[in-house]
Amino acid sequence: MKKFYYIYVLQSVKDKNFYTGFSEDLKSRFEQHMKGLVESTKDRRPLKLIYSEACLSKTDALHREKYLKTFHGKQFLRNRLKSYLTG
């Protein structure tokens, strides 16, 4: 079985802002965020996992994470999640 590398987007219920990250174990990484063990999101809890992608290559996943943090990447996410974000 191939190993996957995950790019994910969390949304803070508190401030509605996004956090984009990378992990080899999405479930345990999300649990770390929810327990306040991640410095960049601990004061923004509770969080919702609103988007994820899986890649077969760590390099591809890291490039994708970097892209999603750019202006164009954020536009892509807003278009992709349009119906979710508008309710």
PDB file of N, CA, C and O in Angstrom:
ATOM      1  N   MET A   1       0.846  -1.192   0.000  1.00  0.00           N
ATOM      2  CA  MET A   1       0.000   0.000   0.000  1.00  0.00           C
ATOM      3  C   MET A   1       0.890   1.252   0.000  1.00  0.00           C
ATOM      4  O   MET A   1       1.842   1.358   0.773  1.00  0.00           O
ATOM      5  N   LYS A   2       0.560   2.169  -0.864  1.00  0.00           N
ATOM      6  CA  LYS A   2       1.328   3.414  -0.972  1.00  0.00           C
ATOM      7  C   LYS A   2       1.060   4.332   0.205  1.00  0.00           C
ATOM      8  O   LYS A   2      -0.030   4.336   0.777  1.00  0.00           O
ATOM      9  N   LYS A   3       2.071   5.106   0.555  1.00  0.00           N
ATOM     10  CA  LYS A   3       1.936   6.097   1.620  1.00  0.00           C
ATOM     11  C   LYS A   3       1.397   7.390   1.007  1.00  0.00           C
ATOM     12  O   LYS A   3       1.799   7.790  -0.086  1.00  0.00           O
ATOM     13  N   PHE A   4       0.486   8.030   1.727  1.00  0.00           N
ATOM     14  CA  PHE A   4      -0.063   9.304   1.271  1.00  0.00           C
ATOM     15  C   PHE A   4       0.467  10.448   2.120  1.00  0.00           C
ATOM     16  O   PHE A   4       0.819  10.272   3.287  1.00  0.00           O
ATOM     17  N   TYR A   5       0.516  11.611   1.510  1.00  0.00           N
ATOM     18  CA  TYR A   5       0.895  12.856   2.171  1.00  0.00           C
ATOM     19  C   TYR A   5      -0.274  13.808   1.986  1.00  0.00           C
ATOM     20  O   TYR A   5      -0.786  13.964   0.877  1.00  0.00           O
ATOM     21  N   TYR A   6      -0.689  14.433   3.057  1.00  0.00           N
ATOM     22  CA  TYR A   6      -1.937  15.197   3.050  1.00  0.00           C
ATOM     23  C   TYR A   6      -1.704  16.694   3.192  1.00  0.00           C
ATOM     24  O   TYR A   6      -0.862  17.150   3.965  1.00  0.00           O
ATOM     25  N   ILE A   7      -2.477  17.436   2.421  1.00  0.00           N
ATOM     26  CA  ILE A   7      -2.584  18.885   2.563  1.00  0.00           C
ATOM     27  C   ILE A   7      -3.994  19.101   3.087  1.00  0.00           C
ATOM     28  O   ILE A   7      -4.947  18.495   2.597  1.00  0.00           O
ATOM     29  N   TYR A   8      -4.121  19.959   4.079  1.00  0.00           N
ATOM     30  CA  TYR A   8      -5.433  20.147   4.677  1.00  0.00           C
ATOM     31  C   TYR A   8      -5.684  21.610   4.981  1.00  0.00           C
ATOM     32  O   TYR A   8      -4.756  22.404   5.127  1.00  0.00           O
ATOM     33  N   VAL A   9      -6.956  21.946   5.072  1.00  0.00           N
ATOM     34  CA  VAL A   9      -7.359  23.304   5.422  1.00  0.00           C
ATOM     35  C   VAL A   9      -8.330  23.207   6.594  1.00  0.00           C
ATOM     36  O   VAL A   9      -9.334  22.495   6.544  1.00  0.00           O
ATOM     37  N   LEU A  10      -8.000  23.939   7.636  1.00  0.00           N
ATOM     38  CA  LEU A  10      -8.865  24.035   8.802  1.00  0.00           C
ATOM     39  C   LEU A  10      -9.512  25.405   8.806  1.00  0.00           C
ATOM     40  O   LEU A  10      -8.925  26.376   8.329  1.00  0.00           O
ATOM     41  N   GLN A  11     -10.706  25.487   9.335  1.00  0.00           N
ATOM     42  CA  GLN A  11     -11.361  26.781   9.518  1.00  0.00           C
ATOM     43  C   GLN A  11     -11.642  26.946  11.003  1.00  0.00           C
ATOM     44  O   GLN A  11     -12.180  26.053  11.658  1.00  0.00           O
ATOM     45  N   SER A  12     -11.270  28.094  11.508  1.00  0.00           N
ATOM     46  CA  SER A  12     -11.532  28.412  12.902  1.00  0.00           C
ATOM     47  C   SER A  12     -13.000  28.788  13.061  1.00  0.00           C
ATOM     48  O   SER A  12     -13.502  29.663  12.355  1.00  0.00           O
ATOM     49  N   VAL A  13     -13.682  28.131  13.984  1.00  0.00           N
ATOM     50  CA  VAL A  13     -15.068  28.486  14.293  1.00  0.00           C
ATOM     51  C   VAL A  13     -15.086  29.844  14.979  1.00  0.00           C
ATOM     52  O   VAL A  13     -16.050  30.600  14.858  1.00  0.00           O
ATOM     53  N   LYS A  14     -14.020  30.144  15.694  1.00  0.00           N
ATOM     54  CA  LYS A  14     -13.905  31.382  16.465  1.00  0.00           C
ATOM     55  C   LYS A  14     -13.781  32.623  15.575  1.00  0.00           C
ATOM     56  O   LYS A  14     -14.520  33.591  15.760  1.00  0.00           O
ATOM     57  N   ASP A  15     -12.850  32.603  14.610  1.00  0.00           N
ATOM     58  CA  ASP A  15     -12.607  33.801  13.791  1.00  0.00           C
ATOM     59  C   ASP A  15     -12.878  33.596  12.296  1.00  0.00           C
ATOM     60  O   ASP A  15     -12.704  34.526  11.508  1.00  0.00           O
ATOM     61  N   LYS A  16     -13.303  32.384  11.897  1.00  0.00           N
ATOM     62  CA  LYS A  16     -13.654  32.037  10.507  1.00  0.00           C
ATOM     63  C   LYS A  16     -12.455  32.008   9.554  1.00  0.00           C
ATOM     64  O   LYS A  16     -12.635  31.773   8.359  1.00  0.00           O
ATOM     65  N   ASN A  17     -11.247  32.238  10.048  1.00  0.00           N
ATOM     66  CA  ASN A  17     -10.057  32.224   9.199  1.00  0.00           C
ATOM     67  C   ASN A  17      -9.600  30.802   8.927  1.00  0.00           C
ATOM     68  O   ASN A  17      -9.959  29.867   9.644  1.00  0.00           O
ATOM     69  N   PHE A  18      -8.789  30.654   7.863  1.00  0.00           N
ATOM     70  CA  PHE A  18      -8.283  29.359   7.437  1.00  0.00           C
ATOM     71  C   PHE A  18      -6.861  29.135   7.939  1.00  0.00           C
ATOM     72  O   PHE A  18      -6.113  30.081   8.184  1.00  0.00           O
ATOM     73  N   TYR A  19      -6.510  27.876   8.084  1.00  0.00           N
ATOM     74  CA  TYR A  19      -5.138  27.453   8.347  1.00  0.00           C
ATOM     75  C   TYR A  19      -4.862  26.311   7.381  1.00  0.00           C
ATOM     76  O   TYR A  19      -5.626  25.347   7.330  1.00  0.00           O
ATOM     77  N   THR A  20      -3.782  26.406   6.617  1.00  0.00           N
ATOM     78  CA  THR A  20      -3.410  25.368   5.666  1.00  0.00           C
ATOM     79  C   THR A  20      -2.160  24.674   6.161  1.00  0.00           C
ATOM     80  O   THR A  20      -1.197  25.325   6.566  1.00  0.00           O
ATOM     81  N   GLY A  21      -2.177  23.346   6.128  1.00  0.00           N
ATOM     82  CA  GLY A  21      -1.030  22.590   6.617  1.00  0.00           C
ATOM     83  C   GLY A  21      -0.783  21.325   5.821  1.00  0.00           C
ATOM     84  O   GLY A  21      -1.486  21.014   4.860  1.00  0.00           O
ATOM     85  N   PHE A  22       0.245  20.604   6.256  1.00  0.00           N
ATOM     86  CA  PHE A  22       0.705  19.379   5.618  1.00  0.00           C
ATOM     87  C   PHE A  22       0.947  18.337   6.697  1.00  0.00           C
ATOM     88  O   PHE A  22       1.402  18.670   7.791  1.00  0.00           O
ATOM     89  N   SER A  23       0.649  17.085   6.400  1.00  0.00           N
ATOM     90  CA  SER A  23       0.918  16.019   7.354  1.00  0.00           C
ATOM     91  C   SER A  23       0.980  14.673   6.657  1.00  0.00           C
ATOM     92  O   SER A  23       0.379  14.475   5.601  1.00  0.00           O
ATOM     93  N   GLU A  24       1.713  13.755   7.262  1.00  0.00           N
ATOM     94  CA  GLU A  24       1.728  12.379   6.782  1.00  0.00           C
ATOM     95  C   GLU A  24       0.637  11.570   7.475  1.00  0.00           C
ATOM     96  O   GLU A  24       0.308  10.471   7.029  1.00  0.00           O
ATOM     97  N   ASP A  25       0.075  12.095   8.557  1.00  0.00           N
ATOM     98  CA  ASP A  25      -0.990  11.415   9.301  1.00  0.00           C
ATOM     99  C   ASP A  25      -2.062  12.457   9.633  1.00  0.00           C
ATOM    100  O   ASP A  25      -2.008  13.115  10.672  1.00  0.00           O
ATOM    101  N   LEU A  26      -3.021  12.587   8.743  1.00  0.00           N
ATOM    102  CA  LEU A  26      -4.030  13.639   8.854  1.00  0.00           C
ATOM    103  C   LEU A  26      -4.845  13.525  10.140  1.00  0.00           C
ATOM    104  O   LEU A  26      -5.099  14.533  10.800  1.00  0.00           O
ATOM    105  N   LYS A  27      -5.249  12.334  10.496  1.00  0.00           N
ATOM    106  CA  LYS A  27      -6.080  12.154  11.684  1.00  0.00           C
ATOM    107  C   LYS A  27      -5.351  12.604  12.954  1.00  0.00           C
ATOM    108  O   LYS A  27      -5.915  13.352  13.754  1.00  0.00           O
ATOM    109  N   SER A  28      -4.129  12.166  13.145  1.00  0.00           N
ATOM    110  CA  SER A  28      -3.420  12.547  14.371  1.00  0.00           C
ATOM    111  C   SER A  28      -3.042  14.033  14.357  1.00  0.00           C
ATOM    112  O   SER A  28      -3.014  14.674  15.408  1.00  0.00           O
ATOM    113  N   ARG A  29      -2.757  14.574  13.189  1.00  0.00           N
ATOM    114  CA  ARG A  29      -2.433  16.007  13.108  1.00  0.00           C
ATOM    115  C   ARG A  29      -3.657  16.852  13.472  1.00  0.00           C
ATOM    116  O   ARG A  29      -3.538  17.850  14.184  1.00  0.00           O
ATOM    117  N   PHE A  30      -4.826  16.452  12.984  1.00  0.00           N
ATOM    118  CA  PHE A  30      -6.049  17.173  13.325  1.00  0.00           C
ATOM    119  C   PHE A  30      -6.302  17.097  14.841  1.00  0.00           C
ATOM    120  O   PHE A  30      -6.705  18.083  15.458  1.00  0.00           O
ATOM    121  N   GLU A  31      -6.067  15.936  15.421  1.00  0.00           N
ATOM    122  CA  GLU A  31      -6.227  15.788  16.874  1.00  0.00           C
ATOM    123  C   GLU A  31      -5.273  16.708  17.633  1.00  0.00           C
ATOM    124  O   GLU A  31      -5.650  17.280  18.656  1.00  0.00           O
ATOM    125  N   GLN A  32      -4.045  16.855  17.142  1.00  0.00           N
ATOM    126  CA  GLN A  32      -3.085  17.779  17.758  1.00  0.00           C
ATOM    127  C   GLN A  32      -3.617  19.205  17.724  1.00  0.00           C
ATOM    128  O   GLN A  32      -3.536  19.931  18.715  1.00  0.00           O
ATOM    129  N   HIS A  33      -4.161  19.601  16.579  1.00  0.00           N
ATOM    130  CA  HIS A  33      -4.753  20.940  16.455  1.00  0.00           C
ATOM    131  C   HIS A  33      -5.894  21.107  17.458  1.00  0.00           C
ATOM    132  O   HIS A  33      -5.977  22.129  18.139  1.00  0.00           O
ATOM    133  N   MET A  34      -6.761  20.119  17.548  1.00  0.00           N
ATOM    134  CA  MET A  34      -7.936  20.212  18.419  1.00  0.00           C
ATOM    135  C   MET A  34      -7.574  20.238  19.905  1.00  0.00           C
ATOM    136  O   MET A  34      -8.311  20.806  20.711  1.00  0.00           O
ATOM    137  N   LYS A  35      -6.451  19.631  20.271  1.00  0.00           N
ATOM    138  CA  LYS A  35      -6.008  19.610  21.668  1.00  0.00           C
ATOM    139  C   LYS A  35      -5.193  20.848  22.040  1.00  0.00           C
ATOM    140  O   LYS A  35      -4.800  21.006  23.196  1.00  0.00           O
ATOM    141  N   GLY A  36      -4.934  21.731  21.064  1.00  0.00           N
ATOM    142  CA  GLY A  36      -4.167  22.936  21.333  1.00  0.00           C
ATOM    143  C   GLY A  36      -2.669  22.718  21.352  1.00  0.00           C
ATOM    144  O   GLY A  36      -1.937  23.517  21.936  1.00  0.00           O
ATOM    145  N   LEU A  37      -2.203  21.661  20.730  1.00  0.00           N
ATOM    146  CA  LEU A  37      -0.776  21.338  20.724  1.00  0.00           C
ATOM    147  C   LEU A  37      -0.011  21.990  19.575  1.00  0.00           C
ATOM    148  O   LEU A  37       1.210  21.862  19.486  1.00  0.00           O
ATOM    149  N   VAL A  38      -0.727  22.688  18.698  1.00  0.00           N
ATOM    150  CA  VAL A  38      -0.096  23.370  17.559  1.00  0.00           C
ATOM    151  C   VAL A  38      -0.149  24.863  17.839  1.00  0.00           C
ATOM    152  O   VAL A  38      -1.225  25.454  17.933  1.00  0.00           O
ATOM    153  N   GLU A  39       1.022  25.459  17.970  1.00  0.00           N
ATOM    154  CA  GLU A  39       1.138  26.864  18.373  1.00  0.00           C
ATOM    155  C   GLU A  39       0.307  27.816  17.511  1.00  0.00           C
ATOM    156  O   GLU A  39      -0.349  28.717  18.034  1.00  0.00           O
ATOM    157  N   SER A  40       0.334  27.616  16.198  1.00  0.00           N
ATOM    158  CA  SER A  40      -0.325  28.563  15.296  1.00  0.00           C
ATOM    159  C   SER A  40      -1.853  28.496  15.331  1.00  0.00           C
ATOM    160  O   SER A  40      -2.514  29.418  14.851  1.00  0.00           O
ATOM    161  N   THR A  41      -2.422  27.439  15.880  1.00  0.00           N
ATOM    162  CA  THR A  41      -3.886  27.338  15.915  1.00  0.00           C
ATOM    163  C   THR A  41      -4.466  27.199  17.314  1.00  0.00           C
ATOM    164  O   THR A  41      -5.687  27.165  17.464  1.00  0.00           O
ATOM    165  N   LYS A  42      -3.627  27.119  18.343  1.00  0.00           N
ATOM    166  CA  LYS A  42      -4.166  26.816  19.673  1.00  0.00           C
ATOM    167  C   LYS A  42      -5.134  27.868  20.194  1.00  0.00           C
ATOM    168  O   LYS A  42      -6.056  27.532  20.937  1.00  0.00           O
ATOM    169  N   ASP A  43      -4.948  29.139  19.823  1.00  0.00           N
ATOM    170  CA  ASP A  43      -5.853  30.197  20.276  1.00  0.00           C
ATOM    171  C   ASP A  43      -7.023  30.419  19.318  1.00  0.00           C
ATOM    172  O   ASP A  43      -7.832  31.323  19.526  1.00  0.00           O
ATOM    173  N   ARG A  44      -7.115  29.603  18.276  1.00  0.00           N
ATOM    174  CA  ARG A  44      -8.175  29.767  17.269  1.00  0.00           C
ATOM    175  C   ARG A  44      -9.187  28.632  17.317  1.00  0.00           C
ATOM    176  O   ARG A  44     -10.062  28.544  16.456  1.00  0.00           O
ATOM    177  N   ARG A  45      -9.075  27.771  18.308  1.00  0.00           N
ATOM    178  CA  ARG A  45      -9.998  26.642  18.453  1.00  0.00           C
ATOM    179  C   ARG A  45     -11.359  27.109  18.898  1.00  0.00           C
ATOM    180  O   ARG A  45     -11.469  28.150  19.545  1.00  0.00           O
ATOM    181  N   PRO A  46     -12.406  26.366  18.571  1.00  0.00           N
ATOM    182  CA  PRO A  46     -12.425  25.081  17.876  1.00  0.00           C
ATOM    183  C   PRO A  46     -12.213  25.236  16.372  1.00  0.00           C
ATOM    184  O   PRO A  46     -12.420  26.305  15.797  1.00  0.00           O
ATOM    185  N   LEU A  47     -11.798  24.141  15.763  1.00  0.00           N
ATOM    186  CA  LEU A  47     -11.475  24.120  14.339  1.00  0.00           C
ATOM    187  C   LEU A  47     -12.300  23.056  13.627  1.00  0.00           C
ATOM    188  O   LEU A  47     -12.707  22.057  14.219  1.00  0.00           O
ATOM    189  N   LYS A  48     -12.534  23.299  12.340  1.00  0.00           N
ATOM    190  CA  LYS A  48     -13.210  22.308  11.494  1.00  0.00           C
ATOM    191  C   LYS A  48     -12.280  21.977  10.335  1.00  0.00           C
ATOM    192  O   LYS A  48     -11.664  22.869   9.753  1.00  0.00           O
ATOM    193  N   LEU A  49     -12.181  20.710  10.004  1.00  0.00           N
ATOM    194  CA  LEU A  49     -11.461  20.293   8.810  1.00  0.00           C
ATOM    195  C   LEU A  49     -12.417  20.489   7.636  1.00  0.00           C
ATOM    196  O   LEU A  49     -13.439  19.809   7.538  1.00  0.00           O
ATOM    197  N   ILE A  50     -12.078  21.423   6.744  1.00  0.00           N
ATOM    198  CA  ILE A  50     -13.011  21.741   5.661  1.00  0.00           C
ATOM    199  C   ILE A  50     -12.517  21.291   4.285  1.00  0.00           C
ATOM    200  O   ILE A  50     -13.283  21.300   3.322  1.00  0.00           O
ATOM    201  N   TYR A  51     -11.231  20.895   4.185  1.00  0.00           N
ATOM    202  CA  TYR A  51     -10.714  20.489   2.878  1.00  0.00           C
ATOM    203  C   TYR A  51      -9.442  19.679   3.082  1.00  0.00           C
ATOM    204  O   TYR A  51      -8.653  19.966   3.982  1.00  0.00           O
ATOM    205  N   SER A  52      -9.247  18.672   2.248  1.00  0.00           N
ATOM    206  CA  SER A  52      -7.983  17.936   2.260  1.00  0.00           C
ATOM    207  C   SER A  52      -7.724  17.350   0.882  1.00  0.00           C
ATOM    208  O   SER A  52      -8.645  17.106   0.102  1.00  0.00           O
ATOM    209  N   GLU A  53      -6.459  17.134   0.607  1.00  0.00           N
ATOM    210  CA  GLU A  53      -6.011  16.481  -0.617  1.00  0.00           C
ATOM    211  C   GLU A  53      -4.944  15.479  -0.215  1.00  0.00           C
ATOM    212  O   GLU A  53      -4.228  15.683   0.766  1.00  0.00           O
ATOM    213  N   ALA A  54      -4.841  14.399  -0.972  1.00  0.00           N
ATOM    214  CA  ALA A  54      -3.804  13.397  -0.731  1.00  0.00           C
ATOM    215  C   ALA A  54      -2.886  13.336  -1.946  1.00  0.00           C
ATOM    216  O   ALA A  54      -3.336  13.379  -3.091  1.00  0.00           O
ATOM    217  N   CYS A  55      -1.585  13.235  -1.669  1.00  0.00           N
ATOM    218  CA  CYS A  55      -0.580  13.110  -2.726  1.00  0.00           C
ATOM    219  C   CYS A  55       0.270  11.876  -2.461  1.00  0.00           C
ATOM    220  O   CYS A  55       0.442  11.466  -1.313  1.00  0.00           O
ATOM    221  N   LEU A  56       0.798  11.289  -3.522  1.00  0.00           N
ATOM    222  CA  LEU A  56       1.674  10.133  -3.384  1.00  0.00           C
ATOM    223  C   LEU A  56       3.122  10.536  -3.137  1.00  0.00           C
ATOM    224  O   LEU A  56       3.930   9.719  -2.695  1.00  0.00           O
ATOM    225  N   SER A  57       3.450  11.789  -3.420  1.00  0.00           N
ATOM    226  CA  SER A  57       4.815  12.288  -3.262  1.00  0.00           C
ATOM    227  C   SER A  57       4.845  13.398  -2.215  1.00  0.00           C
ATOM    228  O   SER A  57       4.019  14.310  -2.239  1.00  0.00           O
ATOM    229  N   LYS A  58       5.795  13.310  -1.306  1.00  0.00           N
ATOM    230  CA  LYS A  58       5.948  14.349  -0.288  1.00  0.00           C
ATOM    231  C   LYS A  58       6.278  15.688  -0.942  1.00  0.00           C
ATOM    232  O   LYS A  58       5.779  16.732  -0.523  1.00  0.00           O
ATOM    233  N   THR A  59       7.113  15.649  -1.961  1.00  0.00           N
ATOM    234  CA  THR A  59       7.491  16.872  -2.678  1.00  0.00           C
ATOM    235  C   THR A  59       6.269  17.529  -3.305  1.00  0.00           C
ATOM    236  O   THR A  59       6.094  18.744  -3.208  1.00  0.00           O
ATOM    237  N   ASP A  60       5.425  16.727  -3.947  1.00  0.00           N
ATOM    238  CA  ASP A  60       4.204  17.269  -4.554  1.00  0.00           C
ATOM    239  C   ASP A  60       3.293  17.884  -3.488  1.00  0.00           C
ATOM    240  O   ASP A  60       2.724  18.955  -3.696  1.00  0.00           O
ATOM    241  N   ALA A  61       3.160  17.212  -2.361  1.00  0.00           N
ATOM    242  CA  ALA A  61       2.303  17.710  -1.290  1.00  0.00           C
ATOM    243  C   ALA A  61       2.820  19.034  -0.733  1.00  0.00           C
ATOM    244  O   ALA A  61       2.038  19.952  -0.487  1.00  0.00           O
ATOM    245  N   LEU A  62       4.119  19.133  -0.535  1.00  0.00           N
ATOM    246  CA  LEU A  62       4.688  20.378  -0.014  1.00  0.00           C
ATOM    247  C   LEU A  62       4.535  21.523  -1.009  1.00  0.00           C
ATOM    248  O   LEU A  62       4.291  22.663  -0.613  1.00  0.00           O
ATOM    249  N   HIS A  63       4.679  21.224  -2.303  1.00  0.00           N
ATOM    250  CA  HIS A  63       4.462  22.255  -3.330  1.00  0.00           C
ATOM    251  C   HIS A  63       2.997  22.693  -3.346  1.00  0.00           C
ATOM    252  O   HIS A  63       2.698  23.878  -3.494  1.00  0.00           O
ATOM    253  N   ARG A  64       2.097  21.738  -3.193  1.00  0.00           N
ATOM    254  CA  ARG A  64       0.666  22.056  -3.190  1.00  0.00           C
ATOM    255  C   ARG A  64       0.306  22.903  -1.973  1.00  0.00           C
ATOM    256  O   ARG A  64      -0.459  23.860  -2.089  1.00  0.00           O
ATOM    257  N   GLU A  65       0.849  22.559  -0.814  1.00  0.00           N
ATOM    258  CA  GLU A  65       0.614  23.361   0.389  1.00  0.00           C
ATOM    259  C   GLU A  65       1.098  24.798   0.175  1.00  0.00           C
ATOM    260  O   GLU A  65       0.399  25.756   0.505  1.00  0.00           O
ATOM    261  N   LYS A  66       2.284  24.928  -0.374  1.00  0.00           N
ATOM    262  CA  LYS A  66       2.842  26.264  -0.633  1.00  0.00           C
ATOM    263  C   LYS A  66       1.939  27.052  -1.586  1.00  0.00           C
ATOM    264  O   LYS A  66       1.698  28.242  -1.380  1.00  0.00           O
ATOM    265  N   TYR A  67       1.438  26.375  -2.637  1.00  0.00           N
ATOM    266  CA  TYR A  67       0.542  27.034  -3.582  1.00  0.00           C
ATOM    267  C   TYR A  67      -0.751  27.486  -2.902  1.00  0.00           C
ATOM    268  O   TYR A  67      -1.195  28.616  -3.108  1.00  0.00           O
ATOM    269  N   LEU A  68      -1.356  26.618  -2.097  1.00  0.00           N
ATOM    270  CA  LEU A  68      -2.633  26.961  -1.456  1.00  0.00           C
ATOM    271  C   LEU A  68      -2.504  28.136  -0.480  1.00  0.00           C
ATOM    272  O   LEU A  68      -3.505  28.743  -0.099  1.00  0.00           O
ATOM    273  N   LYS A  69      -1.287  28.449  -0.084  1.00  0.00           N
ATOM    274  CA  LYS A  69      -1.066  29.590   0.808  1.00  0.00           C
ATOM    275  C   LYS A  69      -0.862  30.896   0.040  1.00  0.00           C
ATOM    276  O   LYS A  69      -0.786  31.965   0.645  1.00  0.00           O
ATOM    277  N   THR A  70      -0.774  30.814  -1.292  1.00  0.00           N
ATOM    278  CA  THR A  70      -0.609  32.015  -2.109  1.00  0.00           C
ATOM    279  C   THR A  70      -1.971  32.655  -2.381  1.00  0.00           C
ATOM    280  O   THR A  70      -3.012  32.075  -2.072  1.00  0.00           O
ATOM    281  N   PHE A  71      -1.953  33.839  -2.953  1.00  0.00           N
ATOM    282  CA  PHE A  71      -3.189  34.531  -3.329  1.00  0.00           C
ATOM    283  C   PHE A  71      -4.031  33.663  -4.263  1.00  0.00           C
ATOM    284  O   PHE A  71      -5.230  33.487  -4.046  1.00  0.00           O
ATOM    285  N   HIS A  72      -3.390  33.121  -5.308  1.00  0.00           N
ATOM    286  CA  HIS A  72      -4.131  32.305  -6.280  1.00  0.00           C
ATOM    287  C   HIS A  72      -4.624  31.001  -5.650  1.00  0.00           C
ATOM    288  O   HIS A  72      -5.710  30.525  -5.982  1.00  0.00           O
ATOM    289  N   GLY A  73      -3.844  30.432  -4.758  1.00  0.00           N
ATOM    290  CA  GLY A  73      -4.269  29.224  -4.067  1.00  0.00           C
ATOM    291  C   GLY A  73      -5.474  29.474  -3.176  1.00  0.00           C
ATOM    292  O   GLY A  73      -6.377  28.642  -3.095  1.00  0.00           O
ATOM    293  N   LYS A  74      -5.486  30.614  -2.511  1.00  0.00           N
ATOM    294  CA  LYS A  74      -6.635  30.973  -1.670  1.00  0.00           C
ATOM    295  C   LYS A  74      -7.876  31.204  -2.527  1.00  0.00           C
ATOM    296  O   LYS A  74      -8.985  30.852  -2.123  1.00  0.00           O
ATOM    297  N   GLN A  75      -7.694  31.794  -3.707  1.00  0.00           N
ATOM    298  CA  GLN A  75      -8.826  31.962  -4.634  1.00  0.00           C
ATOM    299  C   GLN A  75      -9.357  30.600  -5.072  1.00  0.00           C
ATOM    300  O   GLN A  75     -10.568  30.389  -5.123  1.00  0.00           O
ATOM    301  N   PHE A  76      -8.448  29.678  -5.387  1.00  0.00           N
ATOM    302  CA  PHE A  76      -8.847  28.323  -5.773  1.00  0.00           C
ATOM    303  C   PHE A  76      -9.699  27.697  -4.669  1.00  0.00           C
ATOM    304  O   PHE A  76     -10.754  27.129  -4.949  1.00  0.00           O
ATOM    305  N   LEU A  77      -9.249  27.795  -3.420  1.00  0.00           N
ATOM    306  CA  LEU A  77      -9.991  27.204  -2.302  1.00  0.00           C
ATOM    307  C   LEU A  77     -11.365  27.846  -2.143  1.00  0.00           C
ATOM    308  O   LEU A  77     -12.354  27.146  -1.928  1.00  0.00           O
ATOM    309  N   ARG A  78     -11.432  29.155  -2.245  1.00  0.00           N
ATOM    310  CA  ARG A  78     -12.722  29.836  -2.095  1.00  0.00           C
ATOM    311  C   ARG A  78     -13.690  29.415  -3.206  1.00  0.00           C
ATOM    312  O   ARG A  78     -14.882  29.237  -2.952  1.00  0.00           O
ATOM    313  N   ASN A  79     -13.188  29.254  -4.427  1.00  0.00           N
ATOM    314  CA  ASN A  79     -14.040  28.775  -5.524  1.00  0.00           C
ATOM    315  C   ASN A  79     -14.438  27.317  -5.318  1.00  0.00           C
ATOM    316  O   ASN A  79     -15.585  26.940  -5.555  1.00  0.00           O
ATOM    317  N   ARG A  80     -13.501  26.516  -4.882  1.00  0.00           N
ATOM    318  CA  ARG A  80     -13.758  25.094  -4.663  1.00  0.00           C
ATOM    319  C   ARG A  80     -14.776  24.872  -3.534  1.00  0.00           C
ATOM    320  O   ARG A  80     -15.589  23.950  -3.586  1.00  0.00           O
ATOM    321  N   LEU A  81     -14.712  25.726  -2.528  1.00  0.00           N
ATOM    322  CA  LEU A  81     -15.580  25.590  -1.344  1.00  0.00           C
ATOM    323  C   LEU A  81     -16.738  26.578  -1.354  1.00  0.00           C
ATOM    324  O   LEU A  81     -17.360  26.828  -0.321  1.00  0.00           O
ATOM    325  N   LYS A  82     -17.022  27.135  -2.517  1.00  0.00           N
ATOM    326  CA  LYS A  82     -18.027  28.198  -2.631  1.00  0.00           C
ATOM    327  C   LYS A  82     -19.368  27.826  -1.992  1.00  0.00           C
ATOM    328  O   LYS A  82     -19.897  28.599  -1.194  1.00  0.00           O
ATOM    329  N   SER A  83     -19.916  26.684  -2.318  1.00  0.00           N
ATOM    330  CA  SER A  83     -21.219  26.336  -1.760  1.00  0.00           C
ATOM    331  C   SER A  83     -21.141  26.078  -0.254  1.00  0.00           C
ATOM    332  O   SER A  83     -22.092  26.369   0.471  1.00  0.00           O
ATOM    333  N   TYR A  84     -20.017  25.536   0.221  1.00  0.00           N
ATOM    334  CA  TYR A  84     -19.839  25.336   1.661  1.00  0.00           C
ATOM    335  C   TYR A  84     -19.773  26.674   2.397  1.00  0.00           C
ATOM    336  O   TYR A  84     -20.411  26.863   3.432  1.00  0.00           O
ATOM    337  N   LEU A  85     -18.985  27.600   1.836  1.00  0.00           N
ATOM    338  CA  LEU A  85     -18.752  28.881   2.511  1.00  0.00           C
ATOM    339  C   LEU A  85     -19.971  29.794   2.484  1.00  0.00           C
ATOM    340  O   LEU A  85     -20.145  30.622   3.378  1.00  0.00           O
ATOM    341  N   THR A  86     -20.814  29.651   1.467  1.00  0.00           N
ATOM    342  CA  THR A  86     -21.991  30.538   1.369  1.00  0.00           C
ATOM    343  C   THR A  86     -23.221  29.917   2.023  1.00  0.00           C
ATOM    344  O   THR A  86     -24.261  30.564   2.142  1.00  0.00           O
ATOM    345  N   GLY A  87     -23.098  28.671   2.442  1.00  0.00           N
ATOM    346  CA  GLY A  87     -24.197  28.018   3.162  1.00  0.00           C
ATOM    347  C   GLY A  87     -25.256  27.593   2.239  1.00  0.00           C
ATOM    348  O   GLY A  87     -26.260  27.026   2.670  1.00  0.00           O
TER     349      GLY A  87
END
